[in-house]
C-alpha cells in the first residue's frame, strides 16, 4: 500500500469519525440556561469545542486505521470470505 492510499484512507476515516463524534456532548442554550443572541437558532450549540472533536476524531480514526491496516497486512477478512460477494479479478 503506498503513502497516498494510506493518507487518503486515514483522512476519510478521520472525516467520518469527526461527523460521528460531532453531536456528542453538545448542549443547547435551553439546557445550559444561557440567553439566545438575536438571530440565533434555538438548536445552536452553546458549548461547541472543535479542538475536542478533532482530538477524539484523531484518536478514533487512528485506532480504526490501525485495525484496517492490520487486516490488510494479515488478511483476516477478505472478499473471498464474504458470501454473495464476487471479487473482481
Helices and strands as residue ranges (DSSP letters): H 3-21, H 29-32, H 50-74, G 79-81
